[in-house]
Amino acid sequence: MTPDPTVRQFLRAVFDGQVRADQVLSIGRVPKGTKDYVPWLSRDLDRAISHVEDHAPRCCMYFGMGLLKARPPRGRGKKRDIAVVVGLAADIDFIDPHKEGRTDLPADAIAAAAFIDGLRLKPSAIINSGHGLQAHWLFEQPLPAAEAERLAGYWHTEISEAAAKLGVRFDSVKDSTRVMRIPGTTNFKHPDDPLPVKLLDLNDDRFTADHFGFAPENKPSHPSDQGKPEAKPPDGGEFTFYADATAPPDKLEALLLINPKLALTWTQKRTDLKDGTPSANDYAIVNALMQPPLTWTDQEIIDTIIEYRRIHNNDPQKALRPDYAPGMITKIREEFAAKKKVLLRLVFGLKVKKVEKLGEVNAVFDLILEDDTRVPLGTAGDILRPLRVRDKIFDVTGVIIQLYKPKDWVPVAQAISDVAVVRAGVLETEAIMDMVITTAASNPTIDLSDVKQKYSLLAVNGVPSGGWSSVFKGKEKDGKIYYFVKLRQFATHAITYHKIQTTETLLGRQLARLGFETERLQARQGKETLSARFWKSPANLEKKERKREKDV
């Protein structure tokens, strides 16, 4: 399939000449039929464009407006990883069959376009994502992340006020880590109803902070900010502190309905606090928002405290201090961890030093005692089963812990997960590429169009103790070379020979980040058919790896 030229046209318009040699582009994909976001990072714009073109036929494709300082240890990076931002964006959804019940949106794409056209500043680009319009205001020069995010807060306030006058509401996309869809690709959010992502307008208009009515050095960003305490981001921090910040309305409203104590605190009617000062109320609110199983982010909690102090006029400026709400969050998190360690000691009757986990997703947990004895507890699924944990502890220590009913065990399993720290020494994703190429180097390339070679390959790989390598190079009918990985054998190889702390699941996710996809190879000889599942690399991985090393 010929790549849509819109991909190259748009990404060049956004990034050409804007990326310094020490900055990293963030591209991501979500394979069709899944919700797994797979980040892909590069300093090379042409490589990023090629990556999008390669994966667009079968994945939702995204790009980040923020350029990273360096490759983050994992994922697409957090706010603290963003160096500069290339522009602002707005996500203007409209009503469609997949948004049943939403009446607070423009009626259709035409109405959404009319709303954008009525804004004070016309965007540099407009994209129809299939279920809404995305508008981009590109900067003349990238702005530092803190400045851009502050500017975004005021610009989105202006957009929200314009929307409110029309009785509509849009999601905020003001944070610098936000990713947006790339035109020239396909929106597979609903696999049965894929929709093209189209570029509706692209022009040469570029903006500075002054265009938005905000010159950081001499005036406030927005007329509504007159008389309000100035919001200041923390030096080098990952949070923002806007004087007009608000809590996520739907989440707060729902929580106030089911948590009477929090509702009393929010309305300043609570009488059971030992200290009735505003700071004590703040602390009670932060504590309530951090209770499991709630999933409020630190930024949402900070915004909530800013709104709380503002609406009650309790020294609003105090909530804008970089050390105030974040300090409470840190203190409460430390208190939670200490209480949970005590809980584990009481439950296990052992001197627990810490809990380690291998990997962030589908992690494997180990209990570490004060004498450095390591008790392997297994996966998250294992720690949810009290009998399984009981057996594992007895196998290592000889101690029989109390038997809990499953419902009484949930707080213990939650404590194990919450206090766990990530174990050092995990294989970095990019190092896997080197190991794949090195492991396959000593084996001949298999002609996958040759039934005999393929049959022999599958026959050997079908036997767990077989002598065939866990990785091989295969040449397909298109003449291109691909790497094929048998995941279970590859994981065993990594653990046994390379002494790498990993799991089969973790390796699979890391291969996916490198662009590997699962494929089932089949071969028939006579009446017998063999079938085996492999992880297949992008085409000509070795050449791309050599180019990457040269670029770096």
Stockholm file with secondary structure:
# STOCKHOLM 1.0

chainA/1-552         MTPDPTVRQFLRAVFDGQVRADQVLSIGRVPKGTKDYVPWLSRDLDRAISHVEDHAPRCCMYFGMGLLKARPPRGRGKKRDIAVVVGLAADIDFIDPHKEGRTDLPADAIAAAAFIDGLRLKPSAIINSGHGLQAHWLFEQPLPAAEAERLAGYWHTEISEAAAKLGVRFDSVKDSTRVMRIPGTTNFKHPDDPLPVKLLDLNDDRFTADHFGFAPENKPSHPSDQGKPEAKPPDGGEFTFYADATAPPDKLEALLLINPKLALTWTQKRTDLKDGTPSANDYAIVNALMQPPLTWTDQEIIDTIIEYRRIHNNDPQKALRPDYAPGMITKIREEFAAKKKVLLRLVFGLKVKKVEKLGEVNAVFDLILEDDTRVPLGTAGDILRPLRVRDKIFDVTGVIIQLYKPKDWVPVAQAISDVAVVRAGVLETEAIMDMVITTAASNPTIDLSDVKQKYSLLAVNGVPSGGWSSVFKGKEKDGKIYYFVKLRQFATHAITYHKIQTTETLLGRQLARLGFETERLQARQGKETLSARFWKSPANLEKKERKREKDV
#=GR chainA/1-552 SS CCCCHHHHHHHHHHHTTTCCTTCBEEEEEEETTCCCCEEEEESCHHHHHHHHHHHTTTEEEEEESEEESSCCSSTTCCGGGEEEEEEEEEEEECCCTTSTTCCSSCSSHHHHHHHHHTSSSCCSEEEECSSEEEEEEEEEEEEEHHHHHHHHHHHHHHHHHHHHHTTCCCCCCCSTTCEEECTTSEECSSTTSCEECEEEEECCCCBCGGGGTCCTTTSCSSGGGTTSCCCCCCTTCSCCCCTTCCCCHHHHHHHHHHCHHHHHHHTTCCCCCSCCSHHHHHHHHHHHHTSTTCCCCHHHHHHHHHHHHHHTTSCGGGGGSTTTHHHHHHHHHHHHHHHHHHHHHHHHCSCEEEEEEECSSSCEEEEEETTCCEEEEEEHHHHTCHHHHHHHHHHHHCCCCCCCCHHHHHHHHHHHHHHCEECSCBCCHHHHHHHHHHHHTTSCCEETTCHHHHHHHHHHHTSTTCSSCSEEEEECTTSCEEEEECHHHHHHHHHHTSCCBCCHHHHHHHHHHTTCEEEEEEEEETTEEEEEEEEECCTTHHHHHHHHHHHC
#=GC SS_cons         CCCCHHHHHHHHHHHTTTCCTTCBEEEEEEETTCCCCEEEEESCHHHHHHHHHHHTTTEEEEEESEEESSCCSSTTCCGGGEEEEEEEEEEEECCCTTSTTCCSSCSSHHHHHHHHHTSSSCCSEEEECSSEEEEEEEEEEEEEHHHHHHHHHHHHHHHHHHHHHTTCCCCCCCSTTCEEECTTSEECSSTTSCEECEEEEECCCCBCGGGGTCCTTTSCSSGGGTTSCCCCCCTTCSCCCCTTCCCCHHHHHHHHHHCHHHHHHHTTCCCCCSCCSHHHHHHHHHHHHTSTTCCCCHHHHHHHHHHHHHHTTSCGGGGGSTTTHHHHHHHHHHHHHHHHHHHHHHHHCSCEEEEEEECSSSCEEEEEETTCCEEEEEEHHHHTCHHHHHHHHHHHHCCCCCCCCHHHHHHHHHHHHHHCEECSCBCCHHHHHHHHHHHHTTSCCEETTCHHHHHHHHHHHTSTTCSSCSEEEEECTTSCEEEEECHHHHHHHHHHTSCCBCCHHHHHHHHHHTTCEEEEEEEEETTEEEEEEEEECCTTHHHHHHHHHHHC
//
